Amino acid sequence: MALWYEWWTWCKPLRGACARKRTFLWMCVVLIGFSVRQDLWGVTSMVRALGLRAHCYDRMLDFFHSSALDVKALAQLWAALLLKNHPGLVRFNGMPVLPGDGIKVPKAGKKMPGVKRLHQSSESNTKPSYILGHSCQAAGILARGLNSVVCIPLIAQIHEGVVFSNRCKRTLLDKMVDMLNSLELGEPFYFVADAYYASRKIIVPLLKQGCHLITRVRSNAVAYFPVLEAKTGKRGRPREYGEKVKLNTLFESDERMQTIPSPVYGETDVQLRIRAINLVWRPVGIRVQFVAVVHPSRGKLILMSTDLSLTPSQIIELYGYRFKIELSFKSALHVVGAFLYHFWMKEMKPISKKAKNQYMHHRPQPYRDAVRRKLNAYHRFIQLGLIAQGILCVLATTVPERVLASFGSYFRTIRPGIVPSEAMVAISLQNTLPHLFADNFSEPILTKFLQERLDLNQTKAKGLAA
């Protein structure tokens, strides 16, 4: 029962995102369903996992489409809860670290708003080059537990596929910044992302808020030495940029390269050759720090930081955590199923296999409202799935001993000093699920709400109600 007590302490503060208490109770039911279901077959798997009556399926569908749950406020409460209560947040110079990236989720539904033909560039031969699906962007926050570092998901949104105004010129980069701003963290942070986000549209808004970007730049990127000479008094605008530097030439001067121990997470006894230099990057017109890195097995790359106070070792360490959000995506897809919604729109015309953006500015207002309602349902499903996954990560990093005590099964790779995975926490919650239905649970109204909706004809429900 202690594990569910911990779970409840992280769920209860989210009450402020719900307009009514009944909405909050349904939200708790959905979060429990995300955490303990053993298959990922949509909303029906939550009904089966909890042994609920058949009519609860329709009630859950109504919940996801209801405006009584404010998804923006929910994301803000979740982010504020982590910043305030998680004891192991990774901080550099007192600032939290937020990895960000995009994810493309395959969708076969021909009546789903936002589904379009997407290109996937990947080294894996298991991914097709083109898919029909939703293009999302996501952000998380790094936290430490035992000797491990995990990425706790914060927010994800669908950022392509539907255009409501033909005057809208916002790019994916603009939408990423808006999504980060919508969290209203109240403090500056480091945003760690791949080379796609090395752009003025990301850097300038971050710097205005005191935040910084840590990223990789492409090998053909260029920068400039600052202008050192004083004004000459000649006519014309003074020079803003000095000598041009091709960044890939930083690897050519062996005598200027330094050797340092690798600060990358999980690496020991690895030596890196690096060269750090401050240059003016033309897209933003300010000095930034570039770090050329030669890894003995992974090759070369060039990192960029807008924070000049960071050491090259810190920049490498920060960028080394970027892959944590990729692992978070795997758990969101295969353990929690945060992106596996199946909500269709009856009034929608079926899309083709080469579908592009769906333009709404010529459609009637009721149709546009129906599309917005469906997209909001997708975002509620995604946000609740990520919060359920985040609570699993929090339990793994804050109370790993309780997770292992409730695991009750065999796992070959349990290692001391390594936090349990989201899958292990989910199994531990499944094993202790009857405690949630006990009359002495810390929140009697939630217990009563669940007990009234149990289908006692199901075998699992009989065991839970016993």
Secondary structure, 3 states (H helix, E strand, C coil): CHHHHHHHHHHHHHHHHECCHHHHHHHHHHHHHHHHCCCCCCHHHHHHHHCECCHHHHHHHHHHCCCCECHHHHHHHHHHHHHHHCCCECEECCEEEEEEEEEEEECCCCCCCCCEEEECCCCCCCCCCEEEEEEEEEEEEEEEECCEEEEEEEEEEECCCEECCCCCCCCHHHHHHHHHHHCCCCCCCEEECCHHHCCHHHHHHHHHCCCEEEEEECCCCEEECCCCCCCCCCCCCCCCCCCEEEHHHHHCCHHHCEEEECCCCCCCCCEEEEEEEEEEECCCCEEEEEEEEEECCCEEEEEEECCCCCCHHHHHHHHHCCHHHHHHHHHHHHHHCCCCCCCCCCCCCCCCCCCCCEECCCCCHHHHHHHHHHHHHHHHHHHHHHHHHHHHHHHHHHCHHHHHHHHCCCCCCCCCCCCCCHHHHHHHHHHCHHHHCCCCCCCHHHHHHHHCCECCCCHHHHHHHC
